Amino acid sequence: MKPKVQVVELGTMRYAEALQRQRETFERVKNQKALDTLFLVEHPHVYTLGSQTDKRHLLYTPAELEARGIEMFEIERGGDITYHGYGQLVAYPILNLHHFYLDVHRYLRDLEEVVIRTLQTFGVKAERKSHPNPKKNYTGVWVGNEKICAIGVKFSQWTTMHGLALNVNTDLSFFNGIVPCGISEMGVTSLAKVLGRRLEMSHVADALVQSFQDVFEVELLIEEQNGRRESNA
């Protein structure tokens, strides 16, 4: 029997509120009191600093952050600093990996695969990228030498939180205030930039959910206002 995953679309939500939703759901999923869950959300402007962030990678001063309306949070995920904002599709899988496999590296590669397949839906060839230093990595998804999706996760007792951020119609100028993911030698891009047109966020979300279902081999329960419905997405 395939694992069941509840998909919850949060719409546009401030980072602090979404983080609280994640943490509450994480505890329930970890303790087998809730279904594995996939949150989809779009955040107002925010920089998040992971556990491996070099503070020098935040380039804006507090005054500049305030002037641009950018919030900032230090959080428990891995990785360096990144940006979330309007036009970016953020996915937070809260999964108890006892229902799947106990393999951190496979999980990260599977998240990348979800994004690669999502982009294929729109005719975009994306890929993983290897770091020349074998002790480092370029976790995420790339189009050429520009990053289109950042990935940063937390694991505790084989349960996951945080996730991925796919640039769809993202205003890329907000990346000027940071060294994205601590990588200064390459740039960032978006689906809109690659295709030369804006996309409906709902279409990209649908494609990502379908790819998630295929890669993780799950049965999805889509949350609606009137309850849940089983779906093949």
C-alpha positions in Angstrom: 0.0 0.0 0.0 1.3 3.4 -0.9 1.9 6.0 1.9 -0.7 8.7 2.1 0.4 12.3 2.1 -1.9 15.3 2.8 -1.3 18.3 0.6 -2.2 21.6 2.2 -2.1 24.8 0.2 -1.5 27.7 2.5 -1.7 30.5 -0.1 0.3 33.6 0.8 1.4 33.4 4.4 4.0 35.3 6.5 7.0 33.2 7.3 6.6 33.1 11.1 3.0 31.8 10.8 4.0 29.1 8.3 7.0 28.1 10.4 4.7 27.6 13.4 2.4 25.4 11.3 5.4 23.4 10.2 6.6 22.9 13.7 3.2 21.8 15.0 2.7 19.4 12.2 6.3 18.1 12.5 5.7 17.1 16.1 2.4 15.3 15.2 3.9 13.5 12.2 7.0 12.5 14.1 4.8 11.0 16.8 2.5 9.2 14.3 -0.4 11.4 15.3 -0.9 13.0 11.9 -0.6 12.1 8.2 2.6 12.9 6.3 2.0 16.4 5.0 3.1 18.6 2.1 2.6 22.3 2.6 2.6 24.6 -0.4 3.0 28.3 0.3 4.1 31.7 -1.0 5.9 34.1 1.5 6.2 37.8 1.6 9.8 39.0 1.4 12.0 37.2 3.9 15.6 36.0 4.3 16.1 32.8 6.2 19.5 31.8 7.7 20.2 28.1 8.1 22.5 26.5 10.6 25.5 26.8 8.3 25.0 30.4 7.4 28.1 32.7 7.3 26.7 36.0 8.6 28.8 37.8 6.0 26.5 36.4 3.4 23.8 38.9 4.5 24.7 42.0 2.5 22.0 44.4 3.5 22.1 46.4 6.7 19.1 46.4 9.2 18.1 49.8 7.8 18.1 48.4 4.2 16.1 45.4 5.3 13.5 47.6 6.9 13.4 50.0 3.9 12.8 47.0 1.5 10.2 45.3 3.8 12.3 42.2 4.2 12.0 40.1 7.4 14.8 37.8 8.6 14.7 34.5 10.5 17.4 32.3 11.8 16.1 28.7 11.6 17.1 25.1 12.2 17.4 23.9 8.7 20.7 23.0 7.1 22.3 25.2 4.5 23.2 28.9 4.2 21.1 32.0 3.7 18.3 32.2 1.1 15.4 34.4 0.0 11.7 33.7 -0.1 9.2 36.0 -1.7 6.2 36.6 -3.9 6.2 34.6 -7.1 8.2 31.8 -5.5 6.6 28.4 -4.9 7.8 27.0 -1.5 7.1 23.3 -0.6 7.5 22.0 2.9 7.3 18.2 3.1 6.7 17.0 6.7 7.4 13.3 6.2 8.1 10.5 8.6 10.7 8.6 6.6 9.9 5.4 8.4 7.0 5.3 5.9 9.5 5.7 3.0 13.2 4.9 3.5 15.9 5.8 6.0 18.3 7.6 3.8 19.0 11.3 4.1 21.0 11.6 0.8 18.3 9.8 -1.2 15.6 12.2 0.3 17.6 15.2 -0.9 18.1 13.7 -4.3 14.4 12.9 -4.5 13.5 16.5 -3.7 15.7 17.6 -6.5 14.1 15.0 -8.8 10.7 16.4 -8.0 11.8 19.9 -9.2 13.6 18.5 -12.3 10.5 16.7 -13.4 8.3 19.8 -12.6 10.4 21.9 -14.9 10.4 19.3 -17.6 6.6 19.8 -17.7 7.3 23.4 -18.9 10.0 22.3 -21.4 12.9 23.4 -19.2 15.9 21.2 -18.8 17.2 21.4 -15.3 19.9 19.4 -13.5 21.9 18.8 -10.4 25.4 20.3 -10.1 28.5 18.7 -8.6 30.9 20.8 -6.6 34.6 20.5 -7.6 35.4 19.9 -3.9 34.0 16.5 -3.0 33.6 17.6 0.6 31.0 20.2 -0.5 27.9 20.1 -2.5 25.6 22.2 -4.6 22.3 20.9 -3.2 19.4 22.2 -5.3 18.4 22.5 -8.9 20.1 24.4 -11.7 19.5 25.7 -15.2 22.9 26.1 -16.7 25.0 27.9 -14.1 22.1 29.6 -12.4 20.2 28.2 -9.5 16.4 27.9 -9.9 15.5 26.0 -6.7 17.1 26.0 -3.3 16.7 23.1 -0.9 17.3 23.1 2.9 15.9 20.6 5.3 15.9 19.5 8.9 15.8 15.8 10.1 14.9 14.7 13.6 14.1 11.1 14.4 13.8 10.4 10.7 11.1 13.1 10.3 11.6 16.0 7.9 10.7 19.7 7.8 11.6 22.7 5.7 12.1 21.9 2.1 12.4 23.6 -1.3 11.9 27.0 -2.9 11.3 27.2 -6.6 11.7 30.5 -8.4 8.7 30.9 -10.7 7.8 34.6 -11.2 10.3 35.7 -8.5 11.7 39.2 -8.4 15.3 38.2 -8.6 16.6 41.6 -7.4 16.0 40.5 -3.8 18.8 38.1 -4.1 21.2 41.1 -4.4 21.0 41.5 -0.6 22.6 38.1 0.1 25.1 35.6 -1.2 22.4 33.0 -2.1 23.1 29.7 -0.4 26.7 31.0 0.2 27.5 30.5 -3.5 29.1 33.6 -5.0 30.4 32.1 -8.2 27.1 31.4 -9.9 23.8 33.2 -10.3 20.1 32.6 -9.7 17.2 32.4 -12.2 13.5 31.8 -12.4 11.1 29.9 -14.6 9.7 33.2 -15.9 13.2 34.4 -16.8 14.1 31.1 -18.6 10.8 31.0 -20.6 10.5 34.8 -21.1 6.9 34.9 -19.7 5.1 34.8 -16.4 3.4 31.6 -15.3 0.3 30.8 -13.3 1.5 29.7 -9.9 -1.4 27.2 -9.7 -0.2 25.5 -12.8 3.3 25.1 -11.4 2.0 23.9 -8.1 -0.1 21.3 -9.8 2.9 20.1 -11.8 5.0 19.9 -8.6 2.4 18.0 -6.7 2.2 15.5 -9.6 6.0 15.1 -9.7 6.0 14.7 -5.9 3.5 11.9 -6.2 5.4 10.1 -8.9 8.8 10.4 -7.2 7.8 9.5 -3.7 5.2 6.9 -4.9 2.4 8.2 -2.6 -1.3 8.5 -2.6 -2.3 12.2 -2.1 -5.1 13.7 -0.1 -5.8 17.2 -1.2 -7.2 19.5 1.5 -10.2 21.5 0.4 -12.5 23.9 2.2 -15.1 21.1 2.5 -12.7 18.5 3.7 -10.2 16.1 2.1 -10.6 14.3 -1.2 -8.4 11.4 -2.4 -6.6 12.4 -5.6 -4.2 11.1 -8.2 -3.2 14.8 -8.6 
